[in-house]
Amino acid sequence: MLMSRLRSNSRTITMSFSGIDGAGKSTQIEDLSARLRESGLRVQVIRFWDDVARLTRIREASGHAIFKGDKGIGTPSAPVNRRDKNVQSGLMTVVRLFLYFLDAVSVRLVVKKALRCSANIVIFDRYTYDELANLNLRNPAIRAYVKLLMRLVPRPDISYLLDADPLLAGARKPEYPLEFLYANRQAYLELADLVGGMTVIAPMPIEEVGRRVLECAVAKARYGDITCPQVIDCDLSIR
């Protein structure tokens, strides 16, 4: 019944998944995509770093050469020490402001192209939100920049923010210092308050997160402009 409502929707639904490293974005995207495809829906997954971000090779190579961080993705059995978005300085902020603007322009083009395709659902694995959460959102100038950029970037129909306990997230994906994960989580929550329109799913079991994610997608397909709850709390109540 839920899937039939999605199939009967006449337009493409766009959604994004954001959150700190280890929050479970990839797991939820894979699970949701599989369930939708099994039901006959056409799903396109767009990965921000691979399909949207600009100058990625230069960014990755220069970051590794300058900051001496490890490459690759950390796992519990093979942790790494990344040195990129967790490096904070005035110069790095200026560089990020430039790069994030380029990426915002790219987002507009990618979304426009995706909406011309035949997919029923377009899922973004990370979005502009995940870059903006790397900035100092308590700085008035940065807050003004964020608001300006969000006027340039198309808003997904549903923007999921998967909240997570930094301690558990760091254990699942050991790449960054725990102190950074706590600060980054706080930045995501501040960003959600600043830009509005994000559906924040508090830490809860993976299966329950998946159910809530699917319910929001179905609600959007059925009711159109009626948005999902902005906060889905860990006690399973909605406010």
C-alpha positions in Angstrom: 0.0 0.0 0.0 2.8 2.4 0.9 4.7 1.7 -2.3 1.6 2.0 -4.4 1.3 5.6 -3.3 4.8 6.3 -4.3 4.3 4.6 -7.7 1.1 6.7 -8.3 2.9 9.9 -7.7 3.3 11.8 -11.0 6.5 13.7 -10.3 10.0 12.9 -9.2 10.7 13.1 -5.5 14.1 14.4 -4.4 15.6 13.6 -1.0 18.9 14.0 0.7 20.6 12.3 3.6 23.0 14.3 5.8 24.8 13.7 9.1 28.1 13.2 10.8 30.4 10.4 9.6 29.2 7.1 10.9 25.6 8.3 11.3 24.3 5.5 9.1 23.5 7.4 5.9 24.9 4.8 3.5 23.0 2.0 5.3 19.7 3.9 5.1 20.2 4.9 1.5 21.0 1.3 0.5 18.1 -0.1 2.4 15.6 2.5 1.1 16.8 2.2 -2.5 16.6 -1.6 -2.4 13.0 -1.5 -1.0 11.9 1.0 -3.6 13.4 -0.9 -6.5 11.9 -4.1 -5.4 8.6 -2.4 -5.6 9.2 -1.4 -9.2 10.2 2.2 -8.7 13.0 3.8 -10.6 15.6 5.2 -8.1 18.7 7.3 -8.9 21.4 7.7 -6.2 23.7 10.7 -6.5 26.8 10.8 -4.4 27.9 14.3 -3.6 31.6 13.8 -3.6 31.6 11.7 -6.8 28.8 13.4 -8.8 28.5 16.9 -7.5 31.6 18.3 -5.9 34.1 20.2 -8.1 37.9 19.9 -8.2 37.8 16.8 -6.1 41.1 15.4 -7.2 42.9 18.6 -6.5 41.1 18.9 -3.1 41.9 15.4 -2.1 45.6 15.5 -3.2 46.4 18.9 -1.8 44.7 18.1 1.5 46.7 14.9 1.9 50.0 16.6 0.9 49.5 19.7 3.1 47.9 18.2 6.2 49.4 14.7 6.1 46.2 13.0 6.8 45.3 9.4 5.8 43.4 8.5 2.7 40.5 6.1 2.5 37.5 5.2 4.7 38.0 4.1 8.2 36.6 0.8 9.6 36.7 -0.6 13.1 39.4 -3.0 12.1 41.3 -0.4 10.1 40.9 3.1 11.5 42.4 6.1 9.7 43.3 9.6 10.7 41.7 12.0 8.2 42.9 15.6 8.0 40.6 17.7 5.8 37.2 19.1 7.0 38.4 18.9 10.6 41.2 21.4 9.9 40.1 24.8 11.0 41.8 28.1 10.1 41.1 31.4 8.6 42.7 30.5 5.3 40.9 27.2 5.1 37.6 29.0 5.7 38.2 31.3 2.8 39.1 28.3 0.6 35.9 26.5 1.7 33.7 29.5 1.0 35.0 29.5 -2.6 34.7 25.8 -3.1 31.3 25.5 -1.5 30.0 28.2 -3.9 31.3 26.2 -6.9 29.6 23.1 -5.5 26.4 25.0 -5.0 26.4 25.9 -8.7 27.1 22.3 -9.5 24.2 21.2 -7.3 21.8 23.3 -9.3 22.9 21.8 -12.6 22.9 18.2 -11.2 19.4 18.6 -9.8 18.1 20.1 -13.0 19.6 17.2 -15.0 18.2 14.6 -12.5 14.7 15.9 -12.8 14.8 15.4 -16.6 15.5 11.7 -16.1 12.8 9.1 -15.6 13.5 8.3 -12.0 10.6 8.3 -9.5 13.0 9.0 -6.6 16.3 10.8 -6.7 18.4 10.3 -3.5 21.4 12.5 -2.7 24.1 10.8 -0.5 25.1 14.0 1.3 24.1 17.5 0.1 25.1 21.1 0.4 24.2 20.9 4.1 27.1 18.6 4.7 29.5 21.2 3.6 27.9 24.1 5.4 28.1 22.1 8.7 31.9 22.5 8.4 31.7 26.2 8.8 31.6 28.3 12.0 27.8 28.9 12.1 28.1 31.3 15.1 29.9 33.9 13.0 27.3 36.4 11.6 29.1 36.7 8.3 29.1 32.9 7.9 25.4 32.7 8.7 24.7 35.3 6.0 26.8 33.3 3.5 24.8 30.1 4.4 21.5 31.8 3.9 22.7 33.2 0.5 24.0 29.8 -0.6 20.7 28.1 0.3 18.9 30.5 -1.9 21.0 29.3 -4.8 20.7 25.6 -4.0 17.4 23.8 -4.8 15.8 22.3 -1.7 15.1 18.6 -1.8 11.5 17.6 -1.2 12.8 15.8 1.9 16.1 16.6 3.6 16.9 14.0 6.2 19.4 14.8 9.0 20.4 11.5 10.7 21.4 12.5 14.2 23.8 10.2 15.9 25.8 9.7 19.1 29.3 10.8 18.2 30.9 8.1 20.4 29.0 5.3 18.5 29.4 6.9 15.1 33.2 7.3 15.7 33.4 3.6 16.6 31.6 2.6 13.4 33.6 4.8 11.2 36.9 5.8 12.9 38.3 8.6 10.7 38.1 11.8 12.8 38.9 12.8 16.4 35.9 12.4 18.8 36.1 16.0 19.7 35.5 17.0 16.1 32.5 14.6 15.8 30.9 16.2 18.8 31.5 19.7 17.4 30.3 18.6 13.9 27.1 17.1 15.3 26.3 20.4 17.1 27.0 22.3 13.8 24.5 20.1 12.0 21.8 20.8 14.6 22.5 24.5 14.4 22.4 24.4 10.7 19.0 22.7 10.8 17.7 25.6 13.0 19.3 28.2 10.7 18.0 27.0 7.3 14.8 25.2 8.3 13.0 22.5 6.4 15.2 19.5 7.5 13.7 16.4 9.0 15.9 15.5 12.0 15.8 11.9 13.0 17.2 11.4 16.5 19.3 8.4 17.3 17.3 5.2 17.4 17.6 1.6 16.1 18.4 1.2 12.4 15.1 -0.5 11.6 13.1 2.3 13.2 15.1 4.9 11.3 14.4 3.1 8.1 10.6 3.0 8.8 10.5 6.7 9.6 12.5 7.5 6.4 10.0 5.5 4.3 7.0 7.0 6.0 8.2 10.5 5.2 8.8 9.6 1.5 5.3 8.2 1.2 3.7 11.2 3.0 5.4 13.5 0.5 4.2 11.5 -2.4 0.7 11.4 -1.1 0.2 14.9 0.3 2.7 16.9 -1.8 3.4 20.2 0.0 2.7 18.8 3.5 6.1 18.4 4.9 7.4 15.7 7.2 7.8 16.4 10.9 10.9 18.5 11.5 11.9 16.4 14.5 11.4 12.7 14.9 12.5 12.0 18.4 14.2 8.9 19.9 11.2 8.0 22.0 9.3 7.6 18.7 7.0 10.6 19.3 6.7 13.2 16.7 6.7 16.9 17.5 
